[in-house]
Amino acid sequence: MQSHPPAIFIADALGLDFINSIATPVDTPVDWIADGDGLLRWLAQAKLVPSDVLDGFKARANPGELDRLADQARSLREWFRGFVRKHMGRPLTARALRELEPLNRLLEGDEAFSRIVVHRHDDSDGFVLERTRRWRSSGSLLLPIGEAMAKVVCEESFADIKACEGPACTLMFADHTRARARRWCSMAICGNRAKQAAHRNRIKERG
């Protein structure tokens, strides 16, 4: 099995991190949901599905079932990438609702509910209201992804969604900085590359 570095979570919005589940962190493109096992790992790293649920699906899945689910996830990802790229950089308007029908159809299949559970705090027991869902089929694993995408649509300003300015970078993010001046997916990656390139250009100009 090909080993990958941990998935990238730099977008400040999980729905955008899902778009970033295919990227080129160094030189070679990496698709973290290229197959069923990759999808389960990504969901675990994103903390979108409890680990015991993921383990259960992996143990019970029919041959090829999770790989087919990963195919659906990649199609969902590329649909959402197209939607975000079309509308990013300006406020989202009501006219976009019709384009969101594929996402609404996914969300209609959710069986989420709330329940009271015990919560221990400062050596005393209390109760909290916990949101969970029924995981009846492998397709339900796409529901928390759909919810994360819906939160991007409903809670993020599309005027603040940006693509990294790195020449070869495909990562996207929600710019939550005070001045809305974020330019890079990460200062440690593309920001540093840009600094090095600018430094080389200054040396070349002096020479």
C-alpha positions in Angstrom: 0.0 0.0 0.0 1.4 3.4 -1.0 2.0 5.6 2.1 0.9 9.2 2.0 1.8 12.1 4.3 -1.1 13.2 6.6 -3.9 15.0 4.8 -3.8 18.8 4.7 -6.1 20.8 6.8 -5.3 24.5 6.3 -8.5 25.9 4.9 -10.2 27.0 8.2 -13.3 25.3 6.8 -13.7 21.5 6.6 -15.7 21.7 3.4 -12.8 23.5 1.7 -10.4 21.0 3.3 -12.4 18.3 1.5 -11.7 20.1 -1.8 -8.0 20.1 -0.7 -8.0 16.3 -0.3 -6.2 16.2 -3.6 -3.1 18.4 -3.7 0.6 18.6 -4.6 2.3 19.2 -1.3 5.8 18.7 -2.8 6.2 17.6 -6.4 3.8 14.7 -6.9 0.0 15.0 -6.7 -1.5 13.1 -3.8 -5.2 12.1 -3.7 -6.0 11.2 -0.1 -9.3 9.6 -1.1 -8.1 7.7 -4.1 -9.7 4.5 -2.7 -11.9 3.3 0.1 -9.2 3.0 2.7 -8.0 6.5 1.9 -11.5 7.8 2.4 -11.7 6.2 5.8 -8.4 7.6 6.8 -9.4 11.1 5.6 -12.6 11.0 7.6 -10.7 9.9 10.6 -8.2 12.7 10.3 -11.0 15.2 9.7 -12.7 13.9 12.9 -16.0 13.7 10.9 -16.9 10.1 11.8 -16.2 8.3 15.1 -13.4 5.8 14.8 -15.5 2.9 16.0 -18.0 3.6 13.1 -15.2 3.6 10.6 -13.8 0.4 12.0 -17.2 -1.2 11.7 -17.7 -0.3 8.1 -14.2 -1.5 7.2 -14.9 -4.8 8.8 -18.3 -5.3 7.3 -17.9 -3.8 3.8 -18.4 -6.0 0.8 -15.6 -6.3 -1.7 -15.3 -3.0 -3.7 -18.0 -1.3 -1.6 -15.7 1.3 0.0 -13.8 1.9 -3.3 -17.1 2.7 -5.0 -17.9 5.1 -2.1 -14.6 6.8 -2.7 -15.5 7.2 -6.3 -18.7 9.0 -5.2 -16.7 11.1 -2.8 -14.3 12.2 -5.5 -17.2 13.1 -7.8 -18.7 15.1 -5.0 -15.4 16.9 -4.3 -15.0 17.9 -8.0 -18.5 19.1 -8.2 -18.0 21.3 -5.1 -14.7 22.5 -6.4 -16.4 23.7 -9.5 -19.1 25.5 -7.5 -16.7 27.2 -5.2 -14.4 28.3 -8.0 -17.3 29.7 -9.9 -18.6 31.8 -7.0 -15.5 32.6 -4.9 -14.3 36.2 -4.5 -17.8 37.7 -4.3 -20.8 37.3 -2.1 -23.0 34.2 -2.9 -26.5 35.2 -4.0 -29.8 33.4 -3.9 -29.5 32.6 -7.6 -27.0 29.9 -6.7 -29.6 27.8 -4.9 -30.5 25.8 -8.0 -26.8 24.8 -8.4 -26.8 23.4 -4.9 -29.5 20.8 -5.6 -26.9 17.9 -5.7 -25.8 18.8 -2.1 -29.4 19.2 -0.9 -30.2 15.7 -2.3 -27.3 14.3 -0.3 -28.4 16.0 2.9 -32.0 14.8 2.5 -30.7 11.3 3.3 -29.4 12.2 6.7 -30.7 10.5 9.9 -29.2 12.9 12.4 -30.6 13.2 15.9 -29.7 14.6 19.4 -29.4 12.6 22.6 -28.5 13.3 26.2 -25.2 11.8 27.3 -23.1 12.0 30.5 -20.3 14.5 30.5 -17.7 14.5 33.3 -16.2 17.9 34.2 -14.1 18.9 37.2 -14.6 15.6 38.9 -18.4 15.8 38.7 -20.9 14.3 36.3 -23.3 16.3 34.2 -25.2 16.0 31.0 -24.8 17.5 27.6 -26.8 17.3 24.4 -24.9 15.3 21.8 -25.6 15.4 18.0 -25.1 12.1 16.2 -26.6 10.1 13.4 -27.6 6.6 12.4 -24.9 5.0 10.2 -27.2 2.6 8.3 -25.1 2.2 5.1 -21.7 3.1 3.8 -23.3 5.9 1.9 -24.0 7.6 5.3 -20.3 8.3 5.5 -20.7 11.0 2.9 -23.3 12.9 5.1 -20.8 14.6 7.4 -18.9 15.7 4.3 -22.1 17.1 2.9 -22.7 18.9 6.1 -19.2 20.4 6.1 -19.8 21.6 2.5 -23.2 23.1 3.5 -21.5 25.0 6.3 -19.2 26.6 3.8 -22.2 27.7 1.7 -24.2 29.0 4.7 -21.5 30.2 7.1 -18.6 31.4 5.1 -18.4 34.6 3.0 -17.6 33.6 -0.5 -15.9 36.9 -0.9 -13.2 35.6 1.6 -12.6 32.3 -0.1 -9.3 32.3 -2.0 -7.0 30.1 -3.9 -3.4 30.0 -2.8 -1.2 32.3 -4.9 1.5 29.6 -5.2 2.1 29.1 -9.0 1.6 25.3 -8.8 -0.6 25.1 -5.7 -4.3 24.0 -6.0 -5.2 24.6 -2.3 -8.1 26.8 -1.3 -8.9 28.4 2.0 -11.3 30.8 3.8 -9.4 34.0 4.7 -10.3 34.8 8.3 -7.4 37.2 8.9 -8.4 40.6 10.2 -7.2 42.5 7.1 -8.3 39.7 4.7 -4.7 39.7 3.5 -3.9 35.9 3.5 -2.2 34.9 0.2 -0.8 31.4 0.9 -2.1 28.0 1.9 0.8 28.0 4.4 3.7 30.3 5.1 5.8 27.2 5.7 5.1 25.9 2.2 4.1 28.3 -0.6 4.8 31.5 1.5 8.4 30.3 2.0 8.8 29.4 -1.6 7.6 32.8 -2.6 10.1 34.4 -0.2 12.9 32.3 -1.6 12.0 33.2 -5.2 11.8 36.9 -4.4 15.2 36.6 -2.7 16.7 34.9 -5.8 15.2 37.6 -8.0 16.8 40.4 -5.9 20.2 38.7 -6.1 19.8 38.3 -9.8 18.9 42.0 -10.3 21.8 43.1 -8.2 24.1 40.9 -10.2 
